[in-house]
Amino acid sequence: MEEVYEFLKNAKTWYLATVDEEGNPQVRPFGAQNIFEGKLYIQTGLKKKVAKQMLSHPRIAITGMYQGKWIRLNADAIYDARIEAQQSMLDANPGLKHMYQAGDGNTAVFYLKNAVAEICSFTEAPEIIRF
């Protein structure tokens, strides 16, 4: 899991895919990740469509590139309403603090469960990471 965290962190921008109410895929850029209590977390706002989509259909996909390699990650996004999890995310990603505050009713953190990540390149066999 730590290797996946480092890959996403180094990629800086990675892409999250969800499913909307009509079953259509939706993809958008993200860039906030954190490890809290041994789980990989991502963050968004509860008022955003992406949060509503993850709450309705928790199966997500993430992709990104870094140094000629790319990651493909599939997981269940599990909502964690605890203020401690929110604060940990904001402390790890201080750039979010101008938009979010722990306990503000909008900050939403999700941890990844049943995750399978593949780190791939054109020259090496894919590395599979499960967590």
Accessible surface in RSA format (square Angstrom, percent):
REM  Atomic radii and reference values for relative SASA: ProtOr
REM  Chains: A
REM  Algorithm: Lee & Richards
REM  Probe-radius: 1.40
REM  Slices: 20
REM RES _ NUM      All-atoms   Total-Side   Main-Chain    Non-polar    All polar
REM                ABS   REL    ABS   REL    ABS   REL    ABS   REL    ABS   REL
RES MET A   1    37.48  19.4  18.50  12.2  18.98  45.2  15.30  13.0  22.18  29.4
RES GLU A   2   107.59  61.8 107.30  81.2   0.29   0.7  53.20 102.9  54.39  44.4
RES GLU A   3    81.67  46.9  72.99  55.2   8.68  20.7  39.41  76.2  42.26  34.5
RES VAL A   4     0.00   0.0   0.00   0.0   0.00   0.0   0.00   0.0   0.00   0.0
RES TYR A   5    35.22  16.4  35.22  20.0   0.00   0.0  14.83  11.1  20.40  25.1
RES GLU A   6    79.58  45.7  79.58  60.2   0.00   0.0  37.35  72.2  42.23  34.5
RES PHE A   7    15.65   7.8  12.01   7.4   3.64   9.5  15.13   9.2   0.52   1.5
RES LEU A   8     0.07   0.0   0.00   0.0   0.07   0.2   0.00   0.0   0.07   0.2
RES LYS A   9   102.21  49.9  94.88  58.2   7.33  17.4  51.08  46.0  51.12  54.5
RES ASN A  10    59.46  41.0  48.57  46.9  10.89  26.2   3.57   8.6  55.89  54.0
RES ALA A  11    17.27  15.9   0.00   0.0  17.27  39.3   1.35   1.9  15.93  42.2
RES LYS A  12   154.81  75.5 142.92  87.7  11.88  28.3  91.18  82.1  63.63  67.8
RES THR A  13    63.24  45.0  56.91  57.7   6.33  15.1  25.27  33.9  37.97  57.4
RES TRP A  14     0.00   0.0   0.00   0.0   0.00   0.0   0.00   0.0   0.00   0.0
RES TYR A  15    93.40  43.6  91.92  52.3   1.48   3.8  55.53  41.7  37.87  46.7
RES LEU A  16     0.00   0.0   0.00   0.0   0.00   0.0   0.00   0.0   0.00   0.0
RES ALA A  17    26.17  24.1  24.73  38.2   1.44   3.3  24.92  35.1   1.25   3.3
RES THR A  18     3.07   2.2   0.00   0.0   3.07   7.3   1.57   2.1   1.50   2.3
RES VAL A  19    51.93  34.2  51.90  47.0   0.03   0.1  51.90  45.1   0.03   0.1
RES ASP A  20    14.07   9.9  13.59  13.5   0.48   1.1   3.99   9.4  10.07  10.0
RES GLU A  21   126.59  72.7  92.44  69.9  34.15  81.3  59.81 115.7  66.78  54.5
RES GLU A  22   132.96  76.3  97.91  74.1  35.06  83.5  59.02 114.1  73.95  60.4
RES GLY A  23    49.34  60.8   0.00   N/A  49.34  60.8  23.61  64.8  25.73  57.6
RES ASN A  24    72.46  50.0  72.36  69.9   0.10   0.2  11.05  26.6  61.41  59.4
RES PRO A  25   103.25  75.2  89.62  81.7  13.63  49.6  89.77  74.1  13.48  83.8
RES GLN A  26    63.94  35.8  61.74  45.1   2.21   5.3   6.47  13.8  57.48  43.6
RES VAL A  27    95.21  62.7  62.58  56.6  32.63  78.6  62.58  54.4  32.63  88.5
RES ARG A  28    49.81  20.9  47.67  24.3   2.14   5.1  30.97  42.3  18.84  11.4
RES PRO A  29    86.78  63.2  71.33  65.0  15.45  56.2  71.60  59.1  15.18  94.3
RES PHE A  30    26.15  13.1  14.37   8.9  11.78  30.6  24.95  15.1   1.20   3.4
RES GLY A  31    38.68  47.7   0.00   N/A  38.68  47.7  15.01  41.2  23.66  53.0
RES ALA A  32     8.96   8.2   8.51  13.1   0.45   1.0   8.56  12.1   0.40   1.1
RES GLN A  33    10.70   6.0   8.76   6.4   1.93   4.6   0.00   0.0  10.70   8.1
RES ASN A  34    11.07   7.6  11.07  10.7   0.00   0.0   0.00   0.0  11.07  10.7
RES ILE A  35    52.64  30.0  34.58  25.8  18.06  43.5  34.58  24.9  18.06  49.0
RES PHE A  36    33.07  16.5  30.35  18.8   2.71   7.1  33.07  20.0   0.00   0.0
RES GLU A  37   112.53  64.6  72.56  54.9  39.97  95.2  47.31  91.5  65.22  53.2
RES GLY A  38    55.28  68.2   0.00   N/A  55.28  68.2  29.75  81.6  25.53  57.2
RES LYS A  39    81.07  39.5  79.01  48.5   2.06   4.9  45.18  40.7  35.89  38.2
RES LEU A  40     0.19   0.1   0.00   0.0   0.19   0.5   0.00   0.0   0.19   0.5
RES TYR A  41     1.75   0.8   1.75   1.0   0.00   0.0   1.32   1.0   0.43   0.5
RES ILE A  42     0.25   0.1   0.25   0.2   0.00   0.0   0.25   0.2   0.00   0.0
RES GLN A  43     7.60   4.2   3.21   2.3   4.39  10.4   0.27   0.6   7.32   5.6
RES THR A  44     4.34   3.1   1.77   1.8   2.57   6.1   2.86   3.8   1.48   2.2
RES GLY A  45     0.02   0.0   0.00   N/A   0.02   0.0   0.02   0.0   0.00   0.0
RES LEU A  46    45.81  25.5  40.27  28.8   5.54  13.9  40.32  28.3   5.49  14.8
RES LYS A  47   159.59  77.9 137.42  84.3  22.18  52.8  86.86  78.2  72.73  77.5
RES LYS A  48   104.48  51.0  99.08  60.8   5.40  12.9  65.42  58.9  39.06  41.6
RES LYS A  49   156.47  76.3 151.76  93.1   4.71  11.2  94.73  85.3  61.74  65.8
RES VAL A  50     7.29   4.8   5.94   5.4   1.35   3.3   5.94   5.2   1.35   3.7
RES ALA A  51     0.00   0.0   0.00   0.0   0.00   0.0   0.00   0.0   0.00   0.0
RES LYS A  52   100.85  49.2  98.40  60.4   2.45   5.8  87.69  78.9  13.16  14.0
RES GLN A  53     6.19   3.5   4.91   3.6   1.28   3.0   1.65   3.5   4.54   3.4
RES MET A  54     1.56   0.8   0.24   0.2   1.32   3.1   0.24   0.2   1.32   1.7
RES LEU A  55    89.00  49.6  60.98  43.6  28.02  70.4  63.75  44.8  25.25  67.9
RES SER A  56    76.25  64.4  45.19  60.3  31.06  71.5  23.24  49.5  53.01  74.3
RES HIS A  57    77.44  42.3  74.18  51.6   3.26   8.3  50.38  51.9  27.06  31.5
RES PRO A  58    54.79  39.9  54.79  49.9   0.00   0.0  54.79  45.2   0.00   0.0
RES ARG A  59   115.50  48.5 109.60  55.9   5.90  14.0  66.98  91.5  48.52  29.4
RES ILE A  60     5.71   3.2   0.52   0.4   5.19  12.5   4.98   3.6   0.73   2.0
RES ALA A  61    36.72  33.8  35.87  55.4   0.85   1.9  35.87  50.5   0.85   2.3
RES ILE A  62     3.01   1.7   0.10   0.1   2.91   7.0   1.32   0.9   1.69   4.6
RES THR A  63    59.75  42.5  59.58  60.4   0.17   0.4  48.01  64.5  11.73  17.7
RES GLY A  64     5.13   6.3   0.00   N/A   5.13   6.3   5.13  14.1   0.00   0.0
RES MET A  65   120.03  62.2 104.84  69.4  15.19  36.2  65.38  55.6  54.65  72.4
RES TYR A  66    72.24  33.7  65.85  37.5   6.39  16.6  46.56  35.0  25.68  31.7
RES GLN A  67   147.67  82.6 106.44  77.8  41.23  98.2  46.82  99.7 100.85  76.5
RES GLY A  68    53.37  65.8   0.00   N/A  53.37  65.8  33.90  93.0  19.47  43.6
RES LYS A  69    70.67  34.5  70.67  43.4   0.00   0.0  32.03  28.8  38.64  41.2
RES TRP A  70    51.65  20.7  51.65  25.0   0.00   0.0  46.23  24.6   5.43   8.8
RES ILE A  71     0.00   0.0   0.00   0.0   0.00   0.0   0.00   0.0   0.00   0.0
RES ARG A  72   114.08  47.9 112.22  57.2   1.86   4.4  43.41  59.3  70.67  42.8
RES LEU A  73     2.09   1.2   0.39   0.3   1.70   4.3   0.39   0.3   1.70   4.6
RES ASN A  74    68.61  47.3  68.61  66.3   0.00   0.0   8.36  20.1  60.25  58.2
RES ALA A  75     0.08   0.1   0.03   0.0   0.05   0.1   0.03   0.0   0.05   0.1
RES ASP A  76    28.13  19.7  28.13  28.0   0.00   0.0   5.04  11.9  23.10  23.0
RES ALA A  77     3.29   3.0   0.00   0.0   3.29   7.5   0.00   0.0   3.29   8.7
RES ILE A  78    53.60  30.5  51.94  38.7   1.66   4.0  53.60  38.6   0.00   0.0
RES TYR A  79    74.74  34.9  52.93  30.1  21.81  56.8  41.87  31.5  32.87  40.5
RES ASP A  80    12.71   8.9   8.75   8.7   3.95   9.3   7.14  16.8   5.57   5.6
RES ALA A  81    62.91  57.8  45.95  70.9  16.96  38.6  46.21  65.1  16.70  44.2
RES ARG A  82    97.65  41.0  90.69  46.2   6.97  16.6  63.57  86.9  34.08  20.7
RES ILE A  83    98.70  56.2  96.03  71.5   2.67   6.4  96.03  69.1   2.67   7.3
RES GLU A  84   109.12  62.6 101.87  77.1   7.25  17.3  53.38 103.2  55.74  45.5
RES ALA A  85     0.94   0.9   0.00   0.0   0.94   2.1   0.00   0.0   0.94   2.5
RES GLN A  86    10.50   5.9  10.50   7.7   0.00   0.0   0.00   0.0  10.50   8.0
RES GLN A  87    71.86  40.2  71.86  52.5   0.00   0.0  34.94  74.4  36.92  28.0
RES SER A  88    27.76  23.5  19.79  26.4   7.98  18.4  12.28  26.2  15.48  21.7
RES MET A  89     0.41   0.2   0.41   0.3   0.00   0.0   0.41   0.3   0.00   0.0
RES LEU A  90     2.61   1.5   2.61   1.9   0.00   0.0   2.61   1.8   0.00   0.0
RES ASP A  91    81.31  57.0  60.80  60.5  20.51  48.5  27.73  65.3  53.58  53.4
RES ALA A  92    49.97  45.9  15.04  23.2  34.93  79.5  26.09  36.7  23.88  63.2
RES ASN A  93    23.33  16.1  18.96  18.3   4.37  10.5   9.67  23.3  13.66  13.2
RES PRO A  94    88.09  64.2  78.81  71.8   9.28  33.7  79.16  65.4   8.93  55.5
RES GLY A  95    54.03  66.6   0.00   N/A  54.03  66.6  45.65 125.3   8.38  18.8
RES LEU A  96    25.90  14.4  25.84  18.5   0.06   0.1  25.84  18.2   0.06   0.2
RES LYS A  97    93.01  45.4  79.54  48.8  13.47  32.1  44.99  40.5  48.02  51.1
RES HIS A  98   152.18  83.2 109.88  76.4  42.29 108.2  94.43  97.3  57.75  67.2
RES MET A  99   105.90  54.8  75.20  49.8  30.70  73.1  51.02  43.4  54.88  72.7
RES TYR A 100    11.75   5.5   8.85   5.0   2.90   7.6   5.73   4.3   6.02   7.4
RES GLN A 101   124.88  69.8 122.46  89.5   2.42   5.8  31.26  66.5  93.62  71.0
RES ALA A 102    27.55  25.3   4.24   6.5  23.31  53.0   4.24   6.0  23.31  61.7
RES GLY A 103    44.65  55.1   0.00   N/A  44.65  55.1  13.47  37.0  31.18  69.8
RES ASP A 104    64.47  45.2  25.58  25.5  38.89  92.0  31.65  74.5  32.82  32.7
RES GLY A 105    60.00  74.0   0.00   N/A  60.00  74.0  42.05 115.4  17.94  40.2
RES ASN A 106    27.05  18.7  27.05  26.1   0.00   0.0   5.18  12.5  21.88  21.1
RES THR A 107     2.47   1.8   0.08   0.1   2.39   5.7   0.08   0.1   2.39   3.6
RES ALA A 108     0.00   0.0   0.00   0.0   0.00   0.0   0.00   0.0   0.00   0.0
RES VAL A 109     0.00   0.0   0.00   0.0   0.00   0.0   0.00   0.0   0.00   0.0
RES PHE A 110     0.49   0.2   0.49   0.3   0.00   0.0   0.49   0.3   0.00   0.0
RES TYR A 111    37.32  17.4  37.32  21.2   0.00   0.0  12.90   9.7  24.43  30.1
RES LEU A 112     6.72   3.7   0.00   0.0   6.72  16.9   0.00   0.0   6.72  18.1
RES LYS A 113   102.53  50.0  99.60  61.1   2.93   7.0  47.67  42.9  54.86  58.4
RES ASN A 114    87.23  60.2  70.39  68.0  16.84  40.6  27.89  67.1  59.34  57.4
RES ALA A 115     1.65   1.5   0.00   0.0   1.65   3.7   0.00   0.0   1.65   4.4
RES VAL A 116    47.87  31.5  46.60  42.2   1.27   3.1  46.60  40.5   1.27   3.4
RES ALA A 117     0.00   0.0   0.00   0.0   0.00   0.0   0.00   0.0   0.00   0.0
RES GLU A 118    46.66  26.8  46.66  35.3   0.00   0.0   6.64  12.8  40.02  32.7
RES ILE A 119    10.91   6.2   7.20   5.4   3.71   8.9   7.20   5.2   3.71  10.1
RES CYS A 120     8.49   6.4   7.15   8.0   1.34   3.2   5.57  14.1   2.92   3.2
RES SER A 121    19.64  16.6   6.54   8.7  13.10  30.2   6.54  13.9  13.10  18.4
RES PHE A 122   187.31  93.7 150.54  93.2  36.77  95.7 154.76  93.8  32.54  93.1
RES THR A 123   123.79  88.0  86.18  87.4  37.62  89.6  80.25 107.8  43.54  65.8
RES GLU A 124    99.86  57.3  83.19  62.9  16.66  39.7  38.89  75.2  60.96  49.8
RES ALA A 125    89.03  81.9  61.28  94.6  27.75  63.1  67.21  94.7  21.81  57.8
RES PRO A 126    71.89  52.4  55.39  50.5  16.50  60.0  55.39  45.7  16.50 102.5
RES GLU A 127    75.11  43.1  69.46  52.5   5.65  13.5  37.14  71.8  37.97  31.0
RES ILE A 128    84.58  48.1  56.61  42.2  27.97  67.4  56.61  40.8  27.97  75.9
RES ILE A 129    21.63  12.3  18.61  13.9   3.01   7.3  21.63  15.6   0.00   0.0
RES ARG A 130   174.05  73.1 145.84  74.3  28.20  67.2  59.62  81.5 114.43  69.3
RES PHE A 131    58.52  29.3  19.34  12.0  39.19 102.0  54.69  33.2   3.84  11.0
END  Absolute sums over single chains surface
CHAIN  1 A     7020.3       5574.6       1445.7       3947.0       3073.3
END  Absolute sums over all chains
TOTAL          7020.3       5574.6       1445.7       3947.0       3073.3
